[in-house]
Amino acid sequence: MVSKQESARRFFEWAHGFAALRMAYFGLRLGLFEALRSAPAGLTAPELATTLGLDGRYVAAWAKAAYACELLSYDPSNERFRLAPHMADLLLDETDPYYMAGIPLSMAVESRQIDRLLENFRTGAGIAFAEYGPDIVETLEALSRAAYEVYLPAVLLPAVPGLRDRLSSGGKILELGCGAGVGLLSLARAFPGCTVTGVDPDETSIARARERIEQAGMADRVAAEVMRSEDLNIENVFDFVYIQTALHEMDDIVAALANARRALVEGGVLLITEVRGADRVEEATGPYQATLAHMDLFYEIPQSLAKGGIGVGFLNRQQVESLAIGAGFSEVRELDLPVPLYAAFYAVK
């Protein structure tokens, strides 16, 4: 049994983590981490403030807190701060499979809604996606980037039976809930002979996706459109439809899946990924599950309720299978993957 003293000590551990995420957010938003990465010899707090044109008192307080939170290292002999080991990769390298910038970004964006959420406990109301502000688009992009850039091409696509062979000579791909378009480009690179289309109801996300497509020079075969998956009205066109951790956010999941099925050609493949949350309450333990549960409460459930969705947060295997079968797919199979963070399901029309 845990003692009262031990339980009290844990509050400081939790506060340490909370403070670290706040310091990480400031470091990202203000360019503090980037400035330190660009100075291999380190910078004093006054030098850091001067470099970025920031107030020295606030920068000194941030640096002290970031050091206490183990985000920075410090040399007392010359009073210089540097990024702590691996922090450049975790917070600044978008291609790193362990890229973590989405965590402090999401906590900051979600926490802005805390007073609104308190009231929602009493009313059962939701919070519309747009009310989280434009930062939510960047946040979701950061949270999903590693999954799109690393997990999708290296782990997920090779695991779907026959998919690579089918699309190696060309075909048409559709992503539902494509967000800011990171996945569209990842799919286009994985299958250079295919055309790729993405749809998402958020105009800000699609604008960002189109900009990214143009910058990549892929506008000839990659497109992004403002559209709800529930409004898709296409028949027998796509060889592959992909939904990455977006199914639970849709207004009418069964309608969206039915539209996906209709859009597939005969023998076409639907692939769904969801974050692997706890199926049962007793499994919701540890830092990872606590983070997911926090996201459910602050974002996934409120934004789903705001548009009449089911408001359950991340979907588990039983829910995905039931919804897909309700949409007309006869069988849904779960992929056996070596990555414990995600669950993946596929169905063939």
Order of alpha helices (4+ residues) and beta strands (2+ residues): alpha-alpha-alpha-alpha-beta-beta-alpha-alpha-alpha-alpha-alpha-beta-alpha-beta-alpha-beta-beta-alpha-beta-alpha-alpha-alpha-beta-beta
